[in-house]
Amino acid sequence: MADTVDLGPAEQLPEGEVMQVTAETSGYTEDIAVVHAEDGGFYALDDVCSHEAVSLSDGYVEEDTLECPMHASAFCLKTGVPETPPAMTPVKTHRVTVEDGHLILHPGTPYSE
């Protein structure tokens, strides 16, 4: 697994949008959804909903959550905990930093403030 992955200029991911980082790119075991939240922060979660095998990167950013496009489970961007059913199991979070204007993903390192 890669220690870090440079995802390019942070400005290329507009606020309220999600990008998918494949396992092949990150070196992590799963695809990762990287989110530019409405609070201006960047967050990352495992890209598969814990309720159904659906890509969260196809979901919707709502304040501090990422909503699954299939059944609308909303996962907290900081903890990965589902805030609405039907999902009951959290997804893993990953640390994202902005360094020299670039998004840097730290796959396998949990989110921290």
Secondary structure, 3 states (H helix, E strand, C coil): CCCCEEEEEHHHCCCCCEEEECHHHHCCCCCEEEEECCCCCEEEEECECCCCCCEHHHCEEECCEEECCCCCCEEECCCCCECCCCCCCCCCEEEEEEECCEEEEECCCCCCC
